[in-house]
C-alpha cells in the first residue's frame, strides 16, 4: 500500500531523527529480505547515517565511513514499513531487518514487511546509480509540465497505467492514481495521446496537488500503514473515489462511483470521467 506520500513521510521522519547516528549493529531476520549486498553488511557497523531521501516508493539511507559512502535502499512494496523501536506492530514476527543506533533518541530503525513483496538492497555508489536508473522514472513532484505533456503525447497507454508505471513516473500507486484522475475529470482508461493540452495540464496540476496534500496529512493509513513514529496518515479522510464503490459522486452529478474489475481496480465516476475519443477540456 505505501506509495509516494507514505514513503516521503517516512523519509522525512528518518531524516529528522536519525541523521548523524552511528550504526552499532545490523540484525537480519531473513537473509532473503536483502536483495543484494548482504556480504557487505559488516561495513555498515560503525558507519554514520548522513542522509535519507525518497525515490519513487523507496527510501534510500546514506551511510559514511572513512569518507566512503554506501547506501541502503528500502523498497516498501505492498506492505513494507520503516518503524522506530517504540512503534508497536500487531505482528512482530514480520520484522526482518533492524538497524541499531547510537547517538540519537531513536535506538532502532526496523524494516517490517509481512508479505515480503519489497526488499532491501545494499549498494556502493555505482550500484545505487544502476538501481536508480533501472527502477525509477520521473518523479511526479519534480517532472516539468513540458516533460509531462511530452510523455502523454508519445504513448497510447491508458492514463492510469501510465501514472502507475514506475519506470516512467515513479511513486504513484493505485490509491493516488484513482484520486488524481477523478480530480482531473479523466477516465482511467483514456488513451494518454488522446488527451489534449488543457486536460493534460489539469492532470499535471492535480497530480502535484494530491500528492503534496497527502504528504502534508501524513499519507493514507489504509490497512496496516503507519509512519515510522506510529502515527496514522489522515489523507484517507480526503479520498473521494478510492474504495467508494456504490457511493454518490462527490460532485453531486447524480451518478455513483463504479469499480472496474482488473489487476488493480479503478474507482471512477462514469459521468464526471467519461471516455472521449479526444479529450481536450
N, C-alpha and C positions, 0 to 999 in steps of 0.2 A: 503493500500500500504506500509506503513513503515515496513521495515524488519530490520535485524540486523545492517547494516551500518547506517541507519537513526536513530535507537534507540541509537546506540553508539555515534553518533554525538550529539544527544540531551543530553545524559548523560554527555558527556564531557563539553558541554556548561554550563549546570546547575552546574556541579562540580566547574567549574572555577568562576562562577559568584554569586552563592547563598549559598555556604557552609559558615557557620558562621552566616548567617542571622537568625533573630528571627521572628517567625510567629506571626503577630499581629492579624490576623483574618483568618477564613476559610469560604468561601462563597460556598454554594451548590445550583445550579440552578435546578437540577433534582435529587431527592433523589435516584431514581433507577439507577443512574450512579455509585453509591457506592455499590459495590457488597456485601461487609461485613464490619463491624466495624463502621458504621455510629454513633452508640450510643457513641463511644469513641471520637468523633470529638473534644469535649471541651478540651480533654487532650492536643491536638496539639497546642492550643493557648498559646503563650509564650514559646513554645519549640524552641530549636535551631537546625537548619539543620547541621548535622555533616558529611554527606556523600551522594554520589549519585553513583549508579552503574547500569549496564545493565545486565539483564538476558534474554536471547533469544531476543524477540521483545519488552520486557517490560523494563521500567525504575523504579528503586526502590530508594526512597529517605529515608534516615535515619534521625530520629529526636531524640534529647536528652533532657530530662527534669528531673532535680533532680536525675541524674545518672541512669535514666531508659531510655531504647531505645525502640522506636516504629518506624513503617515503613509505608510508602505509596507506593503501587505498582500500577503503571500506565500502563495498557495494551493499546497499541496503536491500535491494531486491524487493520481494513481495512482503517480507515480514521482518527485515533486519532493523535493529535499533542499536545506537550507541548510548550507553547509560552510565551515569555515575554510580559509585558503590552504594550510596544511600537510596537509590531508586529501586523499589521492590518490583519484582515481576511475579506473575501468577505461576510461572513455570521456570524456576531457577536452573533446572537441568538443561535448558536451552542456551545457557551462557557458554559460548565456545572459545572465547579468547578474552584475556584480561591484561591490560597494561597497568602495572602497579607503579605508583608515582611517589616522588619525594619533592618537597619544596612547594606544595600547593595544597589548598584546602580540600581539593578533590583527590582522594587517595587512589582511586582506580577509575579507569575507563573500560567498560565491558562491552563486548560485541555479543548481542543476543539475537538469535535467529532460529525460530522453531522449524521453519520449513526449509531452511538452508538453500534457498534459491540464490542468495547473494553469497559473496566470498570476500576474503581478504587477500591482498597481494602486497608483497614487499619488494620495493624497487630501488635501484640506483637511478641516477638522472636519466641515463639513456633508456632504461626500461620504462620509466614513467612517461617519457616523451612518446615512446612507441604505443604505450597503453592509451594515452590521451588521444593520439591521432587515430587509433584503431576504433575506439569506442564512442567518442563524443563528437557530435556535430556542433552547430552553432548554439550558443547559449541564448535562450529566448529573452533574457533580460539585457543582453549585450548586442544582439544582432540589430543592424540598422534597418530602417524601413525599406530602403532600396534593395538591400540584400534579401529581405523577406519577400518583397514583390517579385524579385527575380526567381526565387525558389518556387513560388506558386506558379508563375507563368511557364516554368520549364518542365512541369510534370503533370500527368493526368491522374496522379494518385488521388484518392479520396482525402478530403481535408483532415478528417480525424486520424486516418492512417498516417498522413504526413506529419501532423503535430506530434504523434507518438513514436515516430521513427527516430530512435536515439542517435543514429549515425548522421542524421540531417539536422534535427532540432533536439537537443539533449535536455531532458529533465521533466517533460510533460508526460503524465500517465493518464489513465482512464478518467479519474475524477476531474482533473482540471481541464482536460480536453473537452469533456461534456459541458462544463461550466463556461468555458471560453466561447465555444461555438454557439451556445444559447444566447449569451450576451451580445454576440456579434450577429445574431439572427441568420446563421448559416447552417444548412443541413450537414450532418456528419459525413454523408456520402457524396456531397457535392464535389465534382472534379476540381482540383486546385486550379488548373489552367482555364477554367470557365468562370473564375471569379474576377470581376473587373476591379479596377484600381480603387474605386471608392469603397467597395465592400472589403477588399483585401486590406486597405488601410484601417478600416474599422476592426477587422480581425486582429491586426497587429496591435492596435491600441488596447483592445480587450485582453489580449494575451498578457501584455505587461501589467495592466491594471489588476487583473485577477490574481496573478502570481504575487505581485507586490502586496496586495491586500492580505492574501493568505499568509505571507511571511510575517506581516505586522501582527496578525492574530494568532501566530504560533503554529500555523498549519492546520490540518484537519485530522482530528482524532477519530478515525474510523477503525473499528475492530481494536487492535492492540497497540496503536501508535501512542508513544509518549516521547516528549523531548528528553534529552539526557538528564535533566533535573527532575523528571517525573511529572511535569505539567502537561496538561492536555491542550491540544490545539483547538481553538474556538471557531475556526473558519467553517466547520461543518454547519454552524448555525446560519451561514450565508449561502449554503448550497441551494440553488434554485431548481435544478433538474436531476442531479445525480441521486439515484435510488428513490426517485419520486414517482414511480410508475403509477398511473391512475389518478394522480392528484391534479387539481386545476392548474392551468398555466399561470405562473406568477404575473404575466402581463394582462391577465383578465381578458383574454381573447375569446373565451368560451370553449377552448379545446382542453384536453387533458394530456398530461405527459405520457409519451409512449416509450416503450423499451424494445429495441431491436435485439434479435437473438443472433449471437455470433461468438467468436472467441472472446471478445471484450464487448459487453453490452453497451449500446449507445442509448442515452436518455435524451429525448428531444421533444419539442412541441411541433406537431405536424402543420400547424397554422403559421406560427412565427418563423419557422425554419423550413420553408418549402423548398423542394428541389426545383431548380431552374436550369434551363438549357444554357443560359448565360446570365450570371448573377452580377449585376452592375451597381446595385444600390442596396 
